[in-house]
Amino acid sequence: MDYFIVVVTTLAGLYFHWWLYVRIRRWMDRDLALSFAGTDEHKKAYMLECLNNARAQKIKRSELAAWLEREAAAFPVD
């Protein structure tokens, strides 16, 4: 019974750390995308859409900043 408790607790801890790691990465990516938008609300929405497109296209994290920067530069200025 003691081994069962240790295994369950260890697996729960590992899952929690994985979940936290994924959440922090998402927050960092979101903040990166929003940093290119400045204070413009329309550009913020555009950049979040670009971030979703990057995830759908499976852009590597090492290339994400440059990719988002190119997308931000392509934003139509009114």
N, CA, C and O atoms as CSV, one atom per row, in Angstrom:
chain,resi,resn,atom,element,x,y,z
A,1,MET,N,N,0.827,-1.196,0.000
A,1,MET,CA,C,0.000,0.000,0.000
A,1,MET,C,C,0.876,1.267,0.000
A,1,MET,O,O,0.513,2.274,-0.609
A,2,ASP,N,N,2.021,1.212,0.681
A,2,ASP,CA,C,2.897,2.375,0.733
A,2,ASP,C,C,3.433,2.716,-0.663
A,2,ASP,O,O,3.539,3.888,-1.022
A,3,TYR,N,N,3.761,1.705,-1.428
A,3,TYR,CA,C,4.280,1.945,-2.785
A,3,TYR,C,C,3.226,2.587,-3.668
A,3,TYR,O,O,3.539,3.438,-4.500
A,4,PHE,N,N,1.992,2.185,-3.491
A,4,PHE,CA,C,0.890,2.750,-4.262
A,4,PHE,C,C,0.783,4.250,-3.990
A,4,PHE,O,O,0.638,5.039,-4.924
A,5,ILE,N,N,0.851,4.638,-2.749
A,5,ILE,CA,C,0.761,6.048,-2.377
A,5,ILE,C,C,1.931,6.830,-2.978
A,5,ILE,O,O,1.748,7.933,-3.492
A,6,VAL,N,N,3.115,6.259,-2.911
A,6,VAL,CA,C,4.297,6.922,-3.469
A,6,VAL,C,C,4.156,7.079,-4.976
A,6,VAL,O,O,4.459,8.142,-5.517
A,7,VAL,N,N,3.706,6.047,-5.652
A,7,VAL,CA,C,3.547,6.105,-7.116
A,7,VAL,C,C,2.492,7.129,-7.503
A,7,VAL,O,O,2.715,7.940,-8.402
A,8,VAL,N,N,1.358,7.101,-6.841
A,8,VAL,CA,C,0.280,8.040,-7.175
A,8,VAL,C,C,0.722,9.477,-6.912
A,8,VAL,O,O,0.473,10.361,-7.731
A,9,THR,N,N,1.364,9.710,-5.799
A,9,THR,CA,C,1.829,11.053,-5.465
A,9,THR,C,C,2.884,11.529,-6.457
A,9,THR,O,O,2.859,12.685,-6.880
A,10,THR,N,N,3.795,10.664,-6.825
A,10,THR,CA,C,4.835,11.023,-7.799
A,10,THR,C,C,4.225,11.341,-9.153
A,10,THR,O,O,4.591,12.337,-9.777
A,11,LEU,N,N,3.305,10.514,-9.614
A,11,LEU,CA,C,2.661,10.772,-10.904
A,11,LEU,C,C,1.855,12.061,-10.883
A,11,LEU,O,O,1.863,12.808,-11.862
A,12,ALA,N,N,1.164,12.334,-9.790
A,12,ALA,CA,C,0.405,13.581,-9.673
A,12,ALA,C,C,1.348,14.778,-9.700
A,12,ALA,O,O,1.049,15.787,-10.338
A,13,GLY,N,N,2.479,14.675,-9.016
A,13,GLY,CA,C,3.459,15.765,-9.022
A,13,GLY,C,C,4.048,15.991,-10.398
A,13,GLY,O,O,4.205,17.135,-10.827
A,14,LEU,N,N,4.377,14.910,-11.099
A,14,LEU,CA,C,4.923,15.040,-12.453
A,14,LEU,C,C,3.906,15.664,-13.405
A,14,LEU,O,O,4.256,16.514,-14.223
A,15,TYR,N,N,2.655,15.243,-13.297
A,15,TYR,CA,C,1.610,15.808,-14.144
A,15,TYR,C,C,1.440,17.297,-13.857
A,15,TYR,O,O,1.324,18.103,-14.780
A,16,PHE,N,N,1.426,17.654,-12.583
A,16,PHE,CA,C,1.266,19.059,-12.219
A,16,PHE,C,C,2.407,19.900,-12.779
A,16,PHE,O,O,2.165,20.986,-13.305
A,17,HIS,N,N,3.635,19.426,-12.679
A,17,HIS,CA,C,4.774,20.176,-13.196
A,17,HIS,C,C,4.718,20.291,-14.724
A,17,HIS,O,O,5.058,21.338,-15.275
A,18,TRP,N,N,4.301,19.247,-15.397
A,18,TRP,CA,C,4.140,19.305,-16.850
A,18,TRP,C,C,3.073,20.334,-17.216
A,18,TRP,O,O,3.272,21.152,-18.115
A,19,TRP,N,N,1.935,20.289,-16.511
A,19,TRP,CA,C,0.833,21.209,-16.782
A,19,TRP,C,C,1.284,22.645,-16.561
A,19,TRP,O,O,0.975,23.517,-17.373
A,20,LEU,N,N,2.006,22.906,-15.483
A,20,LEU,CA,C,2.507,24.238,-15.178
A,20,LEU,C,C,3.497,24.707,-16.252
A,20,LEU,O,O,3.458,25.864,-16.668
A,21,TYR,N,N,4.371,23.823,-16.692
A,21,TYR,CA,C,5.343,24.137,-17.744
A,21,TYR,C,C,4.623,24.539,-19.030
A,21,TYR,O,O,4.998,25.525,-19.665
A,22,VAL,N,N,3.608,23.796,-19.414
A,22,VAL,CA,C,2.853,24.100,-20.637
A,22,VAL,C,C,2.144,25.441,-20.510
A,22,VAL,O,O,2.158,26.238,-21.448
A,23,ARG,N,N,1.522,25.700,-19.357
A,23,ARG,CA,C,0.821,26.968,-19.152
A,23,ARG,C,C,1.780,28.154,-19.233
A,23,ARG,O,O,1.468,29.165,-19.862
A,24,ILE,N,N,2.935,28.031,-18.601
A,24,ILE,CA,C,3.903,29.122,-18.612
A,24,ILE,C,C,4.408,29.376,-20.030
A,24,ILE,O,O,4.579,30.529,-20.426
A,25,ARG,N,N,4.647,28.307,-20.802
A,25,ARG,CA,C,5.072,28.489,-22.201
A,25,ARG,C,C,4.000,29.213,-23.005
A,25,ARG,O,O,4.317,30.090,-23.809
A,26,ARG,N,N,2.739,28.857,-22.796
A,26,ARG,CA,C,1.647,29.534,-23.512
A,26,ARG,C,C,1.576,31.006,-23.130
A,26,ARG,O,O,1.394,31.868,-23.989
A,27,TRP,N,N,1.722,31.293,-21.830
A,27,TRP,CA,C,1.687,32.688,-21.390
A,27,TRP,C,C,2.848,33.474,-21.994
A,27,TRP,O,O,2.680,34.620,-22.411
A,28,MET,N,N,4.015,32.858,-22.040
A,28,MET,CA,C,5.182,33.539,-22.616
A,28,MET,C,C,4.968,33.816,-24.103
A,28,MET,O,O,5.290,34.902,-24.583
A,29,ASP,N,N,4.435,32.852,-24.823
A,29,ASP,CA,C,4.169,33.037,-26.254
A,29,ASP,C,C,3.130,34.125,-26.469
A,29,ASP,O,O,3.258,34.941,-27.383
A,30,ARG,N,N,2.107,34.139,-25.632
A,30,ARG,CA,C,1.057,35.155,-25.734
A,30,ARG,C,C,1.634,36.543,-25.451
A,30,ARG,O,O,1.340,37.498,-26.171
A,31,ASP,N,N,2.442,36.653,-24.421
A,31,ASP,CA,C,3.064,37.936,-24.108
A,31,ASP,C,C,3.989,38.395,-25.228
A,31,ASP,O,O,4.058,39.585,-25.533
A,32,LEU,N,N,4.695,37.459,-25.837
A,32,LEU,CA,C,5.563,37.801,-26.965
A,32,LEU,C,C,4.738,38.368,-28.111
A,32,LEU,O,O,5.095,39.395,-28.688
A,33,ALA,N,N,3.642,37.707,-28.442
A,33,ALA,CA,C,2.792,38.182,-29.539
A,33,ALA,C,C,2.217,39.556,-29.217
A,33,ALA,O,O,2.172,40.431,-30.082
A,34,LEU,N,N,1.781,39.746,-27.989
A,34,LEU,CA,C,1.188,41.029,-27.624
A,34,LEU,C,C,2.232,42.140,-27.536
A,34,LEU,O,O,1.899,43.315,-27.688
A,35,SER,N,N,3.479,41.780,-27.296
A,35,SER,CA,C,4.516,42.805,-27.225
A,35,SER,C,C,4.738,43.466,-28.585
A,35,SER,O,O,5.170,44.617,-28.642
A,36,PHE,N,N,4.457,42.780,-29.650
A,36,PHE,CA,C,4.592,43.359,-30.989
A,36,PHE,C,C,3.412,44.263,-31.332
A,36,PHE,O,O,3.488,45.042,-32.283
A,37,ALA,N,N,2.320,44.170,-30.567
A,37,ALA,CA,C,1.114,44.922,-30.884
A,37,ALA,C,C,1.097,46.315,-30.274
A,37,ALA,O,O,0.418,47.203,-30.789
A,38,GLY,N,N,1.819,46.520,-29.207
A,38,GLY,CA,C,1.770,47.821,-28.547
A,38,GLY,C,C,0.438,48.025,-27.859
A,38,GLY,O,O,-0.051,47.136,-27.162
A,39,THR,N,N,-0.159,49.208,-28.053
A,39,THR,CA,C,-1.433,49.519,-27.385
A,39,THR,C,C,-2.632,49.444,-28.323
A,39,THR,O,O,-3.765,49.645,-27.886
A,40,ASP,N,N,-2.409,49.163,-29.582
A,40,ASP,CA,C,-3.479,49.089,-30.577
A,40,ASP,C,C,-4.297,47.815,-30.379
A,40,ASP,O,O,-3.775,46.707,-30.505
A,41,GLU,N,N,-5.572,47.980,-30.071
A,41,GLU,CA,C,-6.447,46.831,-29.793
A,41,GLU,C,C,-6.651,45.948,-31.030
A,41,GLU,O,O,-6.720,44.724,-30.917
A,42,HIS,N,N,-6.745,46.562,-32.190
A,42,HIS,CA,C,-6.930,45.780,-33.415
A,42,HIS,C,C,-5.678,44.946,-33.720
A,42,HIS,O,O,-5.766,43.802,-34.166
A,43,LYS,N,N,-4.524,45.546,-33.468
A,43,LYS,CA,C,-3.279,44.818,-33.714
A,43,LYS,C,C,-3.101,43.706,-32.685
A,43,LYS,O,O,-2.536,42.660,-33.004
A,44,LYS,N,N,-3.573,43.913,-31.457
A,44,LYS,CA,C,-3.510,42.859,-30.446
A,44,LYS,C,C,-4.312,41.643,-30.898
A,44,LYS,O,O,-3.845,40.508,-30.805
A,45,ALA,N,N,-5.526,41.894,-31.389
A,45,ALA,CA,C,-6.362,40.796,-31.875
A,45,ALA,C,C,-5.695,40.103,-33.065
A,45,ALA,O,O,-5.714,38.877,-33.178
A,46,TYR,N,N,-5.109,40.907,-33.944
A,46,TYR,CA,C,-4.414,40.365,-35.112
A,46,TYR,C,C,-3.237,39.487,-34.687
A,46,TYR,O,O,-3.039,38.402,-35.233
A,47,MET,N,N,-2.461,39.958,-33.717
A,47,MET,CA,C,-1.288,39.207,-33.275
A,47,MET,C,C,-1.685,37.914,-32.566
A,47,MET,O,O,-0.993,36.905,-32.702
A,48,LEU,N,N,-2.776,37.924,-31.820
A,48,LEU,CA,C,-3.242,36.687,-31.186
A,48,LEU,C,C,-3.719,35.691,-32.242
A,48,LEU,O,O,-3.542,34.482,-32.094
A,49,GLU,N,N,-4.325,36.212,-33.305
A,49,GLU,CA,C,-4.723,35.351,-34.417
A,49,GLU,C,C,-3.485,34.774,-35.110
A,49,GLU,O,O,-3.467,33.606,-35.497
A,50,CYS,N,N,-2.463,35.599,-35.259
A,50,CYS,CA,C,-1.207,35.124,-35.844
A,50,CYS,C,C,-0.571,34.051,-34.976
A,50,CYS,O,O,-0.019,33.080,-35.494
A,51,LEU,N,N,-0.642,34.216,-33.666
A,51,LEU,CA,C,-0.100,33.206,-32.757
A,51,LEU,C,C,-0.846,31.884,-32.927
A,51,LEU,O,O,-0.230,30.818,-32.932
A,52,ASN,N,N,-2.155,31.950,-33.065
A,52,ASN,CA,C,-2.924,30.722,-33.310
A,52,ASN,C,C,-2.540,30.093,-34.642
A,52,ASN,O,O,-2.456,28.870,-34.755
A,53,ASN,N,N,-2.307,30.926,-35.646
A,53,ASN,CA,C,-1.868,30.408,-36.948
A,53,ASN,C,C,-0.491,29.747,-36.834
A,53,ASN,O,O,-0.238,28.710,-37.448
A,54,ALA,N,N,0.381,30.350,-36.052
A,54,ALA,CA,C,1.719,29.778,-35.858
A,54,ALA,C,C,1.625,28.412,-35.184
A,54,ALA,O,O,2.350,27.484,-35.543
A,55,ARG,N,N,0.736,28.296,-34.216
A,55,ARG,CA,C,0.542,26.995,-33.556
A,55,ARG,C,C,-0.019,25.973,-34.534
A,55,ARG,O,O,0.386,24.811,-34.528
A,56,ALA,N,N,-0.948,26.409,-35.371
A,56,ALA,CA,C,-1.550,25.495,-36.352
A,56,ALA,C,C,-0.516,25.048,-37.391
A,56,ALA,O,O,-0.544,23.910,-37.858
A,57,GLN,N,N,0.396,25.959,-37.745
A,57,GLN,CA,C,1.438,25.634,-38.722
A,57,GLN,C,C,2.636,24.952,-38.076
A,57,GLN,O,O,3.581,24.564,-38.763
A,58,LYS,N,N,2.594,24.805,-36.745
A,58,LYS,CA,C,3.660,24.154,-35.984
A,58,LYS,C,C,5.015,24.843,-36.181
A,58,LYS,O,O,6.038,24.206,-36.432
A,59,ILE,N,N,4.971,26.179,-36.054
A,59,ILE,CA,C,6.205,26.961,-36.108
A,59,ILE,C,C,7.027,26.625,-34.864
A,59,ILE,O,O,6.491,26.593,-33.756
A,60,LYS,N,N,8.312,26.378,-35.040
A,60,LYS,CA,C,9.177,26.052,-33.904
A,60,LYS,C,C,9.319,27.260,-32.994
A,60,LYS,O,O,9.282,28.402,-33.450
A,61,ARG,N,N,9.484,26.996,-31.693
A,61,ARG,CA,C,9.615,28.092,-30.730
A,61,ARG,C,C,10.837,28.947,-31.031
A,61,ARG,O,O,10.811,30.156,-30.801
A,62,SER,N,N,11.889,28.353,-31.531
A,62,SER,CA,C,13.097,29.127,-31.837
A,62,SER,C,C,12.856,30.100,-32.992
A,62,SER,O,O,13.567,31.097,-33.119
A,63,GLU,N,N,11.884,29.825,-33.812
A,63,GLU,CA,C,11.569,30.669,-34.963
A,63,GLU,C,C,10.349,31.553,-34.723
A,63,GLU,O,O,10.008,32.386,-35.561
A,64,LEU,N,N,9.704,31.374,-33.594
A,64,LEU,CA,C,8.434,32.055,-33.340
A,64,LEU,C,C,8.587,33.569,-33.272
A,64,LEU,O,O,7.772,34.291,-33.846
A,65,ALA,N,N,9.606,34.064,-32.588
A,65,ALA,CA,C,9.775,35.513,-32.442
A,65,ALA,C,C,9.955,36.188,-33.799
A,65,ALA,O,O,9.323,37.208,-34.075
A,66,ALA,N,N,10.810,35.624,-34.640
A,66,ALA,CA,C,11.036,36.209,-35.971
A,66,ALA,C,C,9.771,36.114,-36.815
A,66,ALA,O,O,9.446,37.041,-37.558
A,67,TRP,N,N,9.061,35.004,-36.705
A,67,TRP,CA,C,7.838,34.820,-37.479
A,67,TRP,C,C,6.786,35.844,-37.056
A,67,TRP,O,O,6.134,36.459,-37.900
A,68,LEU,N,N,6.626,36.023,-35.740
A,68,LEU,CA,C,5.650,37.000,-35.254
A,68,LEU,C,C,6.058,38.430,-35.627
A,68,LEU,O,O,5.201,39.270,-35.900
A,69,GLU,N,N,7.349,38.699,-35.636
A,69,GLU,CA,C,7.823,40.027,-36.012
A,69,GLU,C,C,7.484,40.321,-37.474
A,69,GLU,O,O,7.075,41.433,-37.811
A,70,ARG,N,N,7.655,39.322,-38.336
A,70,ARG,CA,C,7.290,39.509,-39.759
A,70,ARG,C,C,5.795,39.727,-39.898
A,70,ARG,O,O,5.359,40.568,-40.685
A,71,GLU,N,N,5.011,38.980,-39.144
A,71,GLU,CA,C,3.548,39.149,-39.213
A,71,GLU,C,C,3.134,40.531,-38.688
A,71,GLU,O,O,2.221,41.154,-39.228
A,72,ALA,N,N,3.807,41.003,-37.639
A,72,ALA,CA,C,3.492,42.327,-37.102
A,72,ALA,C,C,3.828,43.410,-38.123
A,72,ALA,O,O,3.099,44.394,-38.250
A,73,ALA,N,N,4.927,43.232,-38.849
A,73,ALA,CA,C,5.306,44.203,-39.880
A,73,ALA,C,C,4.310,44.196,-41.047
A,73,ALA,O,O,4.150,45.201,-41.738
A,74,ALA,N,N,3.644,43.058,-41.259
A,74,ALA,CA,C,2.692,42.950,-42.356
A,74,ALA,C,C,1.313,43.478,-41.972
A,74,ALA,O,O,0.411,43.494,-42.810
A,75,PHE,N,N,1.130,43.909,-40.731
A,75,PHE,CA,C,-0.158,44.444,-40.287
A,75,PHE,C,C,-0.480,45.714,-41.062
A,75,PHE,O,O,0.337,46.633,-41.113
A,76,PRO,N,N,-1.661,45.774,-41.664
A,76,PRO,CA,C,-2.013,46.979,-42.461
A,76,PRO,C,C,-2.202,48.185,-41.562
A,76,PRO,O,O,-2.956,48.131,-40.589
A,77,VAL,N,N,-1.519,49.274,-41.885
A,77,VAL,CA,C,-1.618,50.515,-41.125
A,77,VAL,C,C,-2.709,51.368,-41.746
A,77,VAL,O,O,-2.744,51.571,-42.960
A,78,ASP,N,N,-3.595,51.861,-40.900
A,78,ASP,CA,C,-4.706,52.696,-41.414
A,78,ASP,C,C,-4.266,54.075,-41.762
A,78,ASP,O,O,-5.078,54.889,-42.203
